[in-house]
């Protein structure tokens, strides 16, 4: 077996990455002066006086997210316009100089507290690009300024599960392009919030490559380190010369982790994907988009393809000028959450009998896949790269979803291809063919009634592991999803 495959099979997530992956679905909240100017990107010259939401209710935001089935919320604490949703000591361009609550308000405080009341985790987005700050472009001075603001957010609002950087960059008032000190940013985050993942322009979570809610057919978490390096350079923060950039990897490429893609990598790392999109065409609220909210069915498709495609799903929900999530978005998200809860409430294979072509030992028997215990799983011996699992259901069941999970905390991501077959009238019929599994793969097909299920792992790295196999029935038409 090739050495690079053995190395790839040994790459594991960090504890913070594994905890993040289990969140699966969480919210982005884009809210700032842009909400009141009807813009997507502010210029930094907006007067703080325009920020005055008359009915801001962070509990409504958090409850809407919880009803949708989300487990966390990331707030845009400072967007490119530089306006701070907390009373920063380092700038006057913040809520402290707005009429909202007579300048005594703190949106970050209200949202972080509301998240904890709702049982959600809280995360922060802070844009390195600041179109208001005069030191921007004076790289050393601005980096000090940015770290000071980052420190305020990391120390004043309790535990933070994610720090989200998009890396947008421009020229400062001095005409010079700002050079971000990413390593210094990462260092202070690790010191002050060691359990927080650093996303997109960061070492823990990568962008899926688009903002349309799509992930790849094969979304590998084990990728070349060159991809992580590219995120910091192509993340709009610094200019790389042609020679430097040619050695790196574009995050929008379709193949990031196949054998061909990793064969010549200098180092392999665990760098999982996040899929992001918005309930509306824009990221901030615009009244003209009130009737352009994605339907619950459209969002369900994104959910199944992202959470079910070895990614996490970050869905943006923009509050309106009142400081509330609009009624149209609330209705869609409540319907989405209800559909997800109803679909996955009962594993129809919970009482099945599982057998396997081979098992490593008594600790890794096939029955383990019927439990949701994250510490138990099935696996064959090392070197067995193709194997089969068969479930005999207690009676004939009707279903259209099968959920598969590898035990990534133990062995990482190994499965490269698989098929699913169902036993109908004594004959096996193929219903799904896939590539990677990873943390979770949700396999959707037309409704079918069957008495047995066969998972054929046709290729894997060193050996496969399966932590879980669940069988579910959705009342939603899933063909094409």
TIFI-247876 format. One record per residue: z negated, x, y of N, C-alpha, C, O in turn. Coordinates in steps of 0.001 Angstrom, whole numbers, plus 500000, padded with zeros to 6 digits. Layout:
<sites>
ZXYZXYZXYZXY;...
</sites>
This chain:
<sites>
500000500844498809500000500000500000500000500882501244499319501907501278;500756500492502260500843501265503482499492501365504180498715500410504189;499218502535504764497942502754505443497751501791506609496638501328506857;498844501485507334498676500633508511498278499210508123497629498517508908;498657498764506924498241497444506447496758497457506095496039496501506385;496307498525505477494878498646505162494066498658506454493007498033506524;494552499364507477493852499397508765493852498014509411492833497579509948;494986497325509362495075495986509958494114495029509281493511494181509938;493967495160507959493084494264507215491619494509507540490765493676507235;491325495639508151489937495973508479489537495676509907488393495931510283;490442495145510719490125494843512123489405493501512204489903492493511703;488233493490512834487393492296512897487119491909514351487203492755515242;486794490643514596486384490239515946484986490750516257484165490936515358;484721490976517550483353491244517975482564489949517866483145488877517692;481267490042517965480432488841517904480782487895519049480847486682518847;481009488437520255481328487557521389482678486879521189482856485721521566;483637487604520594484939486987520331484833485886519280485500484858519387;484000486098518270483845485097517210483165483837517749483566482722517416;482147484014518572481468482870519190482436482103520080482464480873520060;483232482835520863484242482198521723485238481397520888485558480263521242;485737481964519784486750481288518972486233479960518447486997479004518318;484960479892518148484381478657517621484275477558518685484046476397518346;484437477905519950484432476874520990485689476019520914485627474813521157;486813476610520587488077475923520318488713475239521536489894475457521803;487968474428522270488559473556523291487598473461524474486449473049524314;488072473844525660487220473820526845488077473628528089489305473685528022;487422473402529221488112472959530439488245474062531479487425474978531558;489292473946532264489474474672533518489277473631534623489805472523534530;488537473975535645488403473106536811488928473868538024488279474802538496;490103473476538535490669474057539754490270473185540939490683472030541039;489464473747541834488936472986542962488608473963544080487840474901543867;489172473766545267488878474621546423489510473986547655489773472783547667;489757474786548696490398474249549902491782473700549612492256472814550323;492445474215548568493777473715548213493750472216547908494733471510548136;492629471745547397492487470323547088492661469475548347493108468330548278;492303470050549496492345469308550755493591469617551591493888468903552548;494324470688551228495568471019551944496799470603551165497917470709551669;496604470125549922497700469697549059498590470878548658499800470726548492;497976472053548507498707473261548104498277473705546711497230473308546202;499115474536546118498747475205544872498120476574545166497136476953544532;498680477304546113498127478590546520497805478524548007498656478148548813;496581478887548368496204478922549772496594480247550409496902481217549717;496576480274551729496967481485552474495771482320552925495935483458553365;494575481757552817493396482483553266493037482206554704492023482707555190;493850481413555410493567481091556812493008479676556972492883479176558090;492676479042555863492143477684555925490733477695556542489915478558556222;490471476758557402489144476642558009488172476059556986488500475071556330;486992476642556835486007476069555917485684474607556212485202473886555338;485946474174557432485631472797557823486410471761557031486002470600556974;487530472155556414488318471169555671487692470852554320488057469864553682;486751471683553880486128471463552575484951470501552756483885470898553227;485148469250552383484082468267552570484262467087551608484566465976552042;484073467326550286484210466229549313483063465229549478481903465618549340;483345463966549766482273463019550076481473462537548873480366462023549033;482023462697547660481346462118546494481295463089545311481294462661544157;481253464387545594481297465368544507480196465090543492479021464969543837;480607464992542233479678464660541156479982465553539962480838465235539136;479276466665539881479519467624538802479164467046537439479742467439536425;478217466115537411477880465473536136479061464660535613479282464588534404;479820464045536525481010463305536091482033464258535488482679463929534493;482181465440536086483104466433535536482676466814534119483476466801533183;481397467153533987480894467614532694480971466515531636481335466783530491;480636465294532006480682464197531034482120463902530613482367463552529459;483064464040531535484471463841531186484914464891530172485617464577529211;484503466126530388484847467197529444484215466956528077484858467139527044;482967466549528082482270466291526817482921465146526059483059465203524837;483323464099526786483970462960526149485299463349525518485727462733524541;485955464366526068487227464835525526487049465709524292488027466059523630;485806466063523980485539466925522826485479468389523171485513469240522283;485388468698524458485333470092524896483925470663524732482942469925524658;483852471983524677482562472655524485482173473543525663481118474176525639;483016473593526689482700474426527836483565474091529027484480473272528938;483264474740530159483985474504531410484034475799532198483016476469532372;485227476151532677485411477333533531485789476849534929486776476132535094;485011477237535927485226476795537302485915477882538124485564479058538030;486907477476538938487550478417539869486611478655541046486709477989542077;485706479605540881484699479886541911485339480465543182484857480225544290;486411481216543016487185481723544154488630481877543720488923482619542782;489546481173544405490969481301544104491582482314545079490864483003545802;492927482396545088493601483435545870493351483324547374493495484310548098;492979482140547847492701481942549270491402482604549718491146482727550916;490581483032548756489351483741549076488162482865549407487073483381549656;488345481533549417487245480625549748486282480547548571486697480299547439;484994480759548840483994480817547780483270479493547648482792478943548641;483184478980546444482487477727546183480982477917546064480262476977545727;480510479107546334479076479377546393478790480066547736479715480613548336;477557480057548224477241480667549517477141482193549413476048482758549459;478274482836549276478291484290549109477713484987550339477978484601551478;476924486013550080476348486802551174477371487739551801477101488333552845;478548487882551180479477488917551591480686488404552367481575489179552722;480720487106552629481814486539553423481346485241554066480455484560553558;481961484917555189481707483626555808482675482564555331482536481389555671;483673482983554527484705482064554057484204481381552792484659481685551689;483266480456552962482620479841551809482025478496552189482074478077553346;481464477833551193480866476517551394479737476549552417479417475512552998;479133477688552651478002477741553594478435477468555029477606477146555880;479731477595555298480248477295556627481121476040556631481928475832557536;480945475214555608481658473939555547480698472809555921479484473007555899;481218471629556264480341470488556557479741469857555316478819469048555418;480250470213554148479738469623552911478250469965552757477874471137552721;477429468948552668475981469103552554475408469965553679474431470691553493;476049469866554860475600470616556045475515472113555785474647472804556317;476443472605554948476467474032554668475401474502553703475245475703553483;474666473568553125473580473940552193474004473751550732473190473934549826;475247473393550500475689473120549141476136474356548383476412475403548970;476201474213547080476643475295546191477332474630544992476662474141544083;478667474613544993479407473956543918479154474657542588479021474000541556;479088475983542607478871476724541357477531476332540745477429476158539530;476500476193541582475197475788541079475266474378540480474751474137539388;475897473460541194475936472082540710476699471981539389476297471238538494;477796472727539267478592472638538046477890473336536881477875472816535765;477314474503537132476625475208536044475443474392535537475206474329534331;474694473761536454473570472926536030474050471688535265473443471289534271;475151471083535742475687469894535057476162470236533661475984469445532735;476762471397533498477214471820532164476045471904531200476140471458530056;474964472463531653473819472615530760473186471259530432472705471047529319;473189470360531390472681469017531083473552468316530047473056467525529245;474849468606530067475791467954529138475955468721527831476693468287526947;475274469857527703475409470652526482476687471457526425477152471801525338;477269471766527582478488472573527661478155473993528090477172474220528796;478972474943527665478854476304528163479595476418529498480551475686529757;479141477340530330479699477506531671480386478863531793479852479888531368;481594478847532389482329480085532626482851480132534050482881479115534743;483263481314534486483726481485535863485120482083535905485470482955535109;485909481591536856487169482213537264486919482759538665486413482045539531;487272484014538887487209484583540219488462485425540414488705486371539666;489249485080541412490520485766541629490302487125542278489639487214543311;490848488183541689490789489480542371491630489483543657491309490191544612;492696488695543672493523488600544879492786487734545895492396486605545596;492601488271547089491872487562548140492681487645549432492714488688550086;493322486556549789494219486542550953493463486367552269494074486357553337;492156486229552201491349486108553419490641487416553779490539487770554954;490154488127552764489299489290552984490056490439553647491112490855553171;489502490948554755490183491977555555490241493327554861491123494131555162;489313493602553930489345494899553241490357494938552104490589495996551520;490962493792551785491945493762550699493118494684551047493691494580552131;493467495571550141494487496595550393493864497954550625494497498978550368;492634497980551104491828499204551146491086499230549811489968498729549695;491724499816548821491297499595547437489828499902547190489142499107546548;489332501008547670487947501373547400486985500373548047486031499921547414;487245500034549309486361499100550009486414497713549380485378497073549198;487603497249549050487699495902548484487077495838547095486442494840546755;487242496870546295486632496856544972485116496737545065484499496071544234;484500497377546074483061497217546277482733495761546622481781495178546104;483548495198547507483365493803547916483477492864546711482654491967546531;484492493083545904484720492201544764483591492319543747483148491309543200;483126493522543489482028493719542536480757493066543066479971492524542289;480546493112544380479378492438544958479448490934544703478444490322544336;480620490337544893480756488901544646480640488584543158480023487591542773;481229489421542337481135489231540894479676489283540452479245488499539607;478924490211541029477507490347540690476729489091541068475849488658540324;477049488502542227476387487256542611476576486177541550475628485485541179;477808486040541065478102485001540084477485485308538724477094484393538000;477394486576538378476886486963537066475364486916536984474803486896535889;474699486898538121473234486957538114472568485686538618471359485527538454;473321484778539227472681483636539851472823482313539151472289481312539627;473540482268538010473885480964537440473664480864535933474324480073535260;472754481651535411472433481562533992473486482208533110474314482988533580;473443481874531824474372482458530860475797481993531139476042480820531421;476724482933531053478140482660531278478915483047530025478756484154529512;479757482134529526480457482423528268481777483141528487482301483766527565;482337483060529726483656483640529960483805484026531429483385483292532323;484408485187531660484872485581532989486387485662532892486923486464532128;487078484831533665488521484643533523489239485274534712489053484850535853;490069486300534437490856486991535462492340486724535237492822486835534109;493076486371536300494525486244536125495290487440536675496484487576536410;494627488309537434495261489553537856496255489434538977496905490429539297;496420488264539608497380488122540710497057489140541800495887489406542076;498083489704542413497884490806543348498920490762544459500040490292544257;498547491248545623499482491330546744499113492478547662498304493336547308;499710492489548844499402493508549840498341493005550789498281491815551099;497505493912551247496469493554552198496970493608553627498144493902553853;496099493329554611496475493393556019496998494758556447497738494867557424;496612495799555713497085497158556032498463497448555443498983498555555587;499054496455554781500379496645554198500377497368552878501441497633552317;499186497700552358499086498433551093498723497483549963497995496509550149;499248497794548793498962496987547613497592497369547071497286498548546898;496781496368546808495447496597546275495531497110544837496290496585544022;494749498132544544494637498646543173493269498220542644492238498677543137;493263497365541662492019496845541118491347497865540191492019498544539415;490043497964540278489276498849539406488774498031538218487600497670538136;489700497752537298489360496898536164488172497427535381487297496654534989;488128498727535150487052499274534315485690499055534963484701498814534271;485637499137536284484367498875536966483990497403536865482815497066536719;485000496520536944484723495090536788484161494814535396483160494114535238;484827495380534393484385495153533015482959495688532806482144495060532129;482679496832533384481369497478533198480245496588533708479227496427533035;480421496008534893479348495182535450479189493884534658478079493370534525;480301493351534129480211492145533297479446492446532011478579491673531604;479768493563531377479092493928530134477598494171530379476772493863529521;477254494719531540475849494980531842475081493691532104473953493532531637;475689492769532852474964491591533316475140490355532436474252489505532369;476282490256531763476551489114530859477203489651529584478391489421529359;476443490360528748477035491039527591477686490104526570478515490552525777;477329488817526570477918487897525606479164487201526137479809486451525404;479513487437527396480682486781527984481967487464527541482057488692527557;482961486677527147484286487248526908484985487415528254484777486628529177;485815488448528351486620488700529547488049488363529170488642488986528289;488592487362529856489842486752529392491043487095530255490939487298531464;492186487151529584493546487304530098493773488711530646494394489520529957;493305489043531842493323490452532262491990491048531859491177491408532711;491771491149530576490505491621530052490627492023528608491662491789527984;489584492630528058489664493216526716489366492268525562489491492667524404;488972491017525841488509490152524753489484489056524345489631488778523154;490150488429525307491022487283525040492320487468525804492310487847526975;493451487198525133494748487386525786495408486043526091495086485015525495;496324486088527023497147484942527380498161484702526262498665485653525663;498460483437525980499438483131524928500870483434525374501774483526524544;501076483590526694502407483947527182503117482865527954504232483083528428;502491481677528098503110480593528864502012479649529343500872479724528884;502365478757530273501411477773530779501829476352530391501425475377531025;502635476257529352503158474966528912502393474397527722502723473317527232;501381475112527257500601474613526132501175474952524777500869474283523790;502012475995524711502633476371523439502018477661522910501661478546523688;501896477767521617501580479061521016502669479401520002503547478587519716;502598480586519479503650481068518581503541480439517190502494479928516793;504635480495516484504620480081515078503649480959514303502954480484513406;503605482243514653502676483188514024501845483831515123502288484791515754;500632483305515360499770483811516424498751484759515804497705484346515304;499090486036515853498222487052515270497102487429516233497324487560517437;495904487600515698494785488124516482494702489636516403494087490270517260;495316490220515381495357491682515224496673492176515797497741491906515248;496588492904516908497784493333517633497628494790518084496520495324518053;498720495437518502498613496795519016497813496862520311497888495948521132;497052497931520501496303498107521744497232498144522946496826497792524053;498468498563522743499414498620523858499563497253524543499883497198525730;499339496163523821499424494841524428498298494650525435498525494125526525;497090495070525083495953494951525996496181495795527249495873495354528357;496713496993527085497018497841528232498052497179529133497961497271530357;499030496513528533500081495853529312499525494711530140500016494442531237;498495494031529623497922492916530358497346493371531693497422492649532687;496770494570531711496185495062532959497252495533533942497077495425535156;498360496056533411499413496569534290500387495473534678500672495272535858;500899494762533677501828493671533965501089492456534490501714491485534916;499742492498534466498937491424535022498921491460536526497964491005537153;499991492005537126500244491942538560499260492770539370499188492629540591;498500493634538701497477494358539426497927495730539875497469496232540901;498815496335539120499274497670539457500752497771539111501255497019538275;501431498685539745502838498895539433502972500042538441502489501148538682;503625499766537340503880500801536346505309501277536496506218500482536731;505502502578536359506886503046536404507585502657535116506934502277534143;508910502750535104509677502271533954509262502948532666509206502312531614;508972504239532744508607504976531541507295504509530968507150504377529753;506321504253531852505016503792531403505101502415530789504553502171529715;505793501508531472505841500135531006506645499992529715506362499112528902;507635500845529527508475500748528328507693501020527058508117500639525967;506530501689527201505697501979526038504761500821525691504101500827524652;504719499837526578503789498738526397504489497514525832505685497553525542;503741496424525676504241495225525014504123494040525961503085493846526593;505161493267526057505167492079526889504457490945526146504805490627525008;503457490337526799502678489289526137503501488040525858503034487147525152;504717487954526395505566486795526139506504487012524950507249486106524579;506473488207524351507281488434523156506807487532522022505619487225521923;507725487114521179507385486191520102506659486858518944505854486216518268;506929488129518706506321488819517576505353489884518088505768490939518568;504076489594517981503068490538518450502285491190517313501617492202517526;502361490616516095501474491122515061502023491232513662501257491475512730;503336491061513472503894491200512127503801492654511657503416493541512418;504156492878510408504146494264509896505050495165510722504704496311511007;506210494642511106507131495445511917506541495746513290506742496835513828;505811494779513862505266494941515211504095495906515265503874496546516293;503336496025514174502137496874514206502329498228513526501452499088513598;503467498421512868503660499605512036503454500903512795502830501831512279;503972500978514017503913502228514776502909502184515919502979503001516837;501985501245515873500993501116516945500033502296516938499671502816515882;499625502710518135498671503810518233497299503400517727496560504211517168;496967502124517930495688501574517485495831500067517381496570499454518151;495129499472516435495133498019516284493796497453516734492744498026516450;493841496330517435492621495725517965492617494218517683493655493627517386;491434493613517782491301492159517694491438491612519106490592491875519961;492508490847519356492822490374520707493430488988520585494650488840520653;492588487963520403493071486606520101493646485903521321493445486332522457;494362484818521067495114484120522113494398482877522612493672482204521880;494634482599523899494204481351524525495432480636525068496277481241525729;495520479342524780496611478505525288496082477713526481495044477058526383;496800477774527616496341476992528771497458476133529333498626476520529347;497065474961529792497969474057530488497102473099531291495875473184531239;497727472186532036497004471267532907497297469815532524498340469513531944;496377468938532850496627467518532611497779467010533483498388465983533185;498068467744534566499091467343535537500110468463535713499902469567535209;501210468198536423502178469273536671501571470455537427501935471603537170;500654470189538353500019471252539120498651471604538577498122470932537692;498077472689539134496745473113538730495673472523539630494550472284539187;496018472285540905495112471593541816495538470137541945496662469771541602;494627469319542443494895467889542566495913467604543671495829468161544765;496873466729543371497824466200544344497978464714544043498294464334542915;497755463881545045497815462437544821499185462000544324499298460991543627;500233462752544675501586462411544230501733462534542713502701462032542141;500784463193542067500848463388540615499936462427539840499749462584538634;499380461447540525498451460529539853499088459793538676498399459402537733;500394459610538736501076458916537639501900459886536784502810459483536059;501555461178536890502223462208536075501241462902535142501500464007534667;500121462253534883499129462820533974499668462770532544500212461753532114;499515463869531817499958463896530427499226462807529640498061462511529906;499913462227528684499306461191527857498356461807526838498396463010526583;497508460973526263496606461448525217497393461975524025496972462937523383;498529461357523723499363461815522602499952463189522892500012464034521999;500391463427524138500923464738524502499837465812524409500086466912523915;498651465493524878497558466463524825497079466685523392496667467790523038;497133465635522566496775465803521156497718466788520489497290467617519686;498993466700520817499962467632520244499629469060520633499697469962519799;499266469278521906498879470626522336497626471075521594497539472221521153;496664470181521458495429470501520748495712470931519304495217471963518851;496501470140518593496787470443517192497538471757517035497317472495516076;498431472047517984499247473256517883498545474499518397498936475611518042;497515474343519226496813475499519778495541475792518994495421476853518381;494590474860519010493397475024518181493809475165516723493202475925515967;494835474437516336495349474516514972496367475596514752497004475639513700;496541476481515730497492477584515608496848478936515826497504479882516262;495529479029515514494767480267515672494618480670517134494668481855517464;494434479683518010494182479936519425493037479048519881492572478187519135;492580479264521122491708478305521781492516477585522852493517478112523336;492089476396523218492820475531524138492012475375525426490913474821525412;492558475864526533491967475750527859492774474727528652493911474991529043;492183473561528885492887472456529559492349472273530966491157472039531164;493249472382531946492848472224533338492738470740533719493594469924533380;491647470425534437491408469071534932491054469191536414489929469582536728;491954468875537329491669469095538754490973467914539422491550466828539477;489746468088539936489097467014540693489863466724541981490575467582542502;489704465497542485490415465095543701489574465371544946488501465968544856;490064464937546104489388465203547365488042464525547489487233464931548323;487770463500546686486452462885546674485408463791546019484205463670546251;485931464722545174485025465512544357484800464891543002483792465155542347;485753464054542574485678463366541280486941463636540480488005463863541056;486831463614539159488021463628538323488624462231538384487936461233538168;489913462175538678490590460904538921490527459994537691490500460457536550;490506458692537960490384457697536898491479457829535838491224457608534655;492694458187536256493783458313535281493521459451534300493772459310533103;493015460586534806492696461725533938491526461380533021491531461719531837;490522460699533582489350460333532783489749459451531604489288459663530482;490600458466531856491007457546530787491741458276529668491504458020528488;492634459187530048493397459948529053492469460847528240492594460928527018;491547461516528912490660462457528221489681461739527300489351462250526229;489215460566527703488347459792526812489101459349525562488554459371524459;490347458949525737491158458548524583491430459746523678491376459626522454;491720460900524276491959462118523489490729462468522667490825462717521466;489566462485523324488340462838522610488023461874521485487577462281520412;488257460588521735488019459597520695488937459788519499488518459635518351;490199460124519776491163460340518696490796461559517867490847461514516638;490425462653518533490040463875517816488811463611516944488774464003515778;487811462947517515486576462671516771486840461794515556486337462066514466;487623460749515744487918459829514645488739460520513559488510460299512370;489699461360513968490581462014512994489818462962512086490062463001510880;488890463733512661488251464805511885486820464481511475486040465384511173;486468463187511462485089462820511123484805462882509623483653463059509228;485830462740508781485596462703507330486595463561506587487803463339506661;486071464560505859486911465391505005487129464665503681486199464515502888;488344464222503450488651463438502254488598464271500975488672463734499870;488470465585501139488390466463499956486974466959499703486771467858498888;485999466388500389484625466897500293484080466871498860483258467711498493;484539465903498048484034465780496673485071466212495634484979465854494459;486052466983496086487085467467495165486540468573494263485457469109494498;487300468896493244486999470033492370488029471113492665489234470863492617;487550472315492971488451473412493345488535474452492241487521474827491651;489742474914491966489973476010491031490896477020491695491577476702492670;490916478238491163491731479301491761492361480147490677491871480218489550;493460480785491042494140481685490114493287482909489803493447483549488765;492367483224490734491519484398490558490406484335491599490622483855492711;489210484819491243488108484951492194487471486315492022487384486836490911;487024486893493135486448488236493083485197488270492228485060489123491352;484276487338492482483013487289491746482367485921491973482965485040492592;481139485750491468480467484457491558480077484089492990479777482927493264;480075485053493898479738484761495299480934484229496079480789483722497191;482114484352495483483334483967496211484203483030495379485402483256495216;483579481975494855484266481017494013485024479986494851484716479806496030;485999479316494266486819478370495050486064477183495623486483476633496641;484948476764494994484188475634495530483666475902496940483348474967497675;483577477170497315483086477511498650483938476909499761483438476670500860;485211476663499490486105476189500554485843474732500923486367474249501927;485042474024500128484742472628500419483517472482501306483180471374501723;482856473583501593481672473594502443482061474078503840483023474831503995;481314473644504853481539474139506209480599475283506542480404475610507712;480018475890505518479167477059505684480038478264506056480880478687505265;479839478813507249480681479908507735480436481220506998481202482172507144;479364481266506205479050482503505488479546482502504048479362483487503333;480174481409503610480683481369502237482187481149502263482712480473503148;482872481723501287484327481635501243484804482071499874484057482635499075;486082481788499628486730482254498394487612483448498713488211483520499787;487690484390497770488645485492497872488895486077496488488022486009495623;490076486650496268490357487379495030490030488865495216489491489273496244;490363489647494217490108491086494284491044491758495276492127491250495566;490623492891495786491469493684496671492738494090495924492691494490494761;493853493978496607495145494263495992495867493020495516497065493064495236;495136491890495419495771490617495070496219489952496369495414489346497077;497492490069496669497990489593497957498614488202497871498919487596498899;498806487693496656499319486335496447498391485631495463498014486207494442;498023484389495767497077483664494915497225482168495163497916481745496089;496565481374494321496642479921494443495262479296494393494372479766493684;495099478225495159493925477361495090494405475943494800495394475491495378;493710475239493907494081473860493583492861472966493770491772473273493285;493058471856494480492019470843494630492413469609493832493512469076493986;491501469166492982491674467891492295490781466877493009489555466965492943;491398465923493686490646464957494472489935463955493567490388463696492452;488826463392494040488058462455493202488855461194492904488612460529491897;489796460863493766490704459738493551491909459962494449491903460866495285;492933459155494283494098459311495135493719459028496594493066458028496892;494136459913497488493817459789498904495114459772499720496129460348499326;495044459090500875496163459088501818495775459951503016494706459766503598;496640460890503381496302461846504440497570462396505075498664462246504530;497416463035506234498544463679506904498145464964507634498922465501508424;496944465445507369496471466703507964495711467493506911494881466943506187;495997468779506832495178469708506053494775470853506981495624471464507630;493483471132507037492944472204507878492567473386506995491870473230505992;493033474562507377492728475794506659492029476778507596492337476852508786;491079477531507034490405478563507817490214479808506971489810479727505811;490507480962507561490119482229506949488721482589507430488269482108508469;488040483440506667486736483910507105486935485173507949486824486292507448;487231484973509238487606486111510084486430487030510389486634488216510649;485203486512510363484066487371510677483807488396509578483234489456509830;484231488074508362484034488973507220485202489930507031485007491128506828;486424489393507100487572490228506726488684490240507753489679490939507561;488550489487508846489630489472509826490724488505509423490468487508508749;491936488803509835493080487922509595494033488596508606494592489654508895;494211487975507441494993488584506368496230487799505961497263488397505658;496150486471505947497243485665505385498490485769506252498433485619507473;499634486035505587500917486175506286501856485004506029502709484708506865;501717484335504895502543483157504614501896482332503507501198482857502640;502152481006503562501570480106502575502392478823502517503186478532503411;502184478068501452502758476731501325501668475775500857500697476179500217;501851474503501188500960473446500718501772472443499910502831471990500341;501263472108498741501898471118497872500895470031497539499687470268497531;501404468832497263500531467731496849501007467203495498502196467237495178;500046466716494716500340466189493382500521464675493475499599463933493813;501740464250493161502090462838493266502837462428492003503909462953491702;502250461476491265502871460991490021503145462132489046504175462161488372;502203463069488987502315464174488040503224465302488474503399466265487726;503812465217489661504729466262490143504210466861491449503669466158492302;504390468185491585503998468870492815505141468794493825506297469068493500;504793468415495058505791468287496116505315469061497352504185468887497808;506188469909497882505823470699499049505819469821500302506756469061500544;504736469939501102504642469156502344504535470039503583504698469557504704;504259471344503385504097472220504551504343473669504137503983474094503039;504962474404505042505178475841504851504778476546506136505271476197507209;503891477533506048503390478201507242503319479699507086503575480253506017;502963480340508187502826481797508181501342482156508261500664482175507234;500823482438509454499434482883509572498468481703509529498839480557509782;497213482025509200496121481047509258495125481478510325494996480807511349;494419482582510108493441483038511079492226482142511130491815481583510112;491642482000512323490420481193512467490650479759512008489823479206511283;491765479146512418492033477774512009493522477479512072494204477853513027;494017476800511037495387476301511020495332474811510686494810474427509639;495864473983511565495936472546511330497365472211510929498285472320511740;497548471811509701498872471547509139499122470041509146498401469283508497;500142469613509880500440468191510051501755467821509356502704468606509341;501795466625508789502998466148508103502928464627508035501938464036508467;503943464001507509503950462548507370502880462104506371502543462846505448;502350460901506554501330460371505640501839460378504216502991460053503931;500924460765503325501284460802501917500046460500501088498934460834501497;500219459876499936499117459611499022499251460536497830500328460652497247;498155461201497463498223462191496388496850462347495744495832461977496329;496834462896494541495587463108493810495194464581493738494111464914493258;496066465455494213495772466881494171496473467630495287497462467152495845;495953468813495611496518469679496651496551471097496111495592471558495491;497656471784496348497770473187495925498138474050497128499152473825497790;497300475031497391497573476029498426498077477291497744497363477916496960;499311477656498049499890478897497539499954479922498663500713479763499620;499160480963498541499240482067499503500280483035498961500068483695497943;501404483106499657502540483872499142502581485309499642503267486144499051;501858485617500723501779486996501220500523487145502064500169486255502837;499854488284501906498668488572502703498466490078502787499151490849502116;497527490477503609497233491896503788496003492283502969494878491927503319;496221493000501901495189493514501003494626492424500095494620492586498875;494151491315500670493707490143499915493495489009500917493231489275502090;493605487753500485493323486628501377491868486174501258491218486414500241;491371485530502283490122484786502181490376483381502717491134483202503671;489744482395502107489780481028502623488334480549502734487607480472501744;487944480233503960486583479762504230486472478255504067485425477732503684;487593477552504370487496476096504423488866475470504202489884475989504661;488874474341503487490059473509503365489600472061503535488825471547502728;490084471415504586489734470030504861490961469139504846492050469571505223;490793467902504415491896466939504301491544465711505139490462465144504992;492465465302506021492142464255506990493307463292507172494463463599506885;492948462123507659493946461094507957493877460757509441492828460365509951;495008460915510131495119460494511527495986459250511601497005459141510919;495558458305512449496364457104512649497520457360513608498399456513513764;497521458518514245498602458884515148499790459393514324499597460087513326;501002459055514730502193459557514048502314461053514324502454461464515476;502261461864513272502209463316513432503514464016513124503586465238513251;504542463303512727505811463952512446506333464594513728506351463963514785;506750465828513628507222466556514795506139467353515487506438468143516383;504870467169515092503782467932515662503527469195514853502635469974515189;
</sites>
